[in-house]
Amino acid sequence: MDLLKRAEQFESRKWSNMTTSDRVEASREAKDLILSINELYKETKDPELMDLMKRLTVLKQKVEKRLKGRPLV
């Protein structure tokens, strides 16, 4: 499956030294992958797909946390 290969490549991507635009692009790509895998999961109910979506969601949250920055106290 092409979708699973894309997800695997996304997970193995280097996450350090990313520019802001790289982070935005990665966040959007993660969202697209998660939604696509979710459609496939609805049909098959494969637990491996759910695990993959969870791992991608964690990566997406890390990227978005960095995009938002630290709150000023």
C-alpha distance (Angstrom), angle and dihedral (degrees) to the residues before:
residue distance angle dihedral
M1 . . .
D2 3.76 . .
L3 3.80 92.4 .
L4 3.80 93.3 57.4
K5 3.82 91.3 48.1
R6 3.81 90.0 52.3
A7 3.80 90.1 50.3
E8 3.81 91.3 49.1
Q9 3.80 91.3 50.7
F10 3.79 90.2 47.9
E11 3.80 91.5 53.2
S12 3.80 93.4 48.8
R13 3.81 93.2 49.5
K14 3.80 120.2 121.2
W15 3.81 108.6 -103.5
S16 3.81 102.4 -171.2
N17 3.81 126.4 89.2
M18 3.80 94.4 22.2
T19 3.78 120.7 158.6
T20 3.78 120.5 -131.9
S21 3.78 91.7 -103.2
D22 3.83 89.4 50.9
R23 3.80 89.2 53.3
V24 3.80 92.6 49.4
E25 3.79 90.2 48.8
A26 3.83 91.6 47.7
S27 3.81 91.1 49.8
R28 3.79 91.9 51.5
E29 3.79 92.2 45.9
A30 3.81 90.6 50.4
K31 3.79 90.9 50.6
D32 3.80 91.1 50.2
L33 3.81 91.8 48.7
I34 3.80 93.5 47.5
L35 3.81 93.3 49.9
S36 3.81 92.2 46.5
I37 3.79 92.7 48.9
N38 3.81 89.2 46.9
E39 3.81 90.6 58.2
L40 3.80 89.3 51.7
Y41 3.81 90.5 46.0
K42 3.81 91.5 54.1
E43 3.80 89.2 60.5
T44 3.81 100.3 41.3
K45 3.84 105.9 25.6
D46 3.82 87.7 -147.5
P47 3.85 109.7 170.4
E48 3.82 90.6 -148.4
L49 3.79 89.5 63.1
M50 3.80 89.9 52.4
D51 3.81 90.4 51.7
L52 3.80 90.1 49.7
M53 3.81 91.4 50.9
K54 3.81 90.2 50.4
R55 3.82 92.3 51.3
L56 3.80 91.4 48.4
T57 3.80 90.8 48.3
V58 3.81 90.9 54.3
L59 3.81 90.7 51.8
K60 3.81 90.9 47.1
Q61 3.80 91.6 51.1
K62 3.82 91.4 51.0
V63 3.79 91.4 51.6
E64 3.80 92.5 47.4
K65 3.78 92.5 46.9
R66 3.79 88.4 56.9
L67 3.80 91.4 47.1
K68 3.79 93.3 54.4
G69 3.80 92.1 50.2
R70 3.76 129.5 -152.2
P71 3.79 118.7 -47.0
L72 3.78 116.0 -113.4
V73 3.77 112.2 -117.1
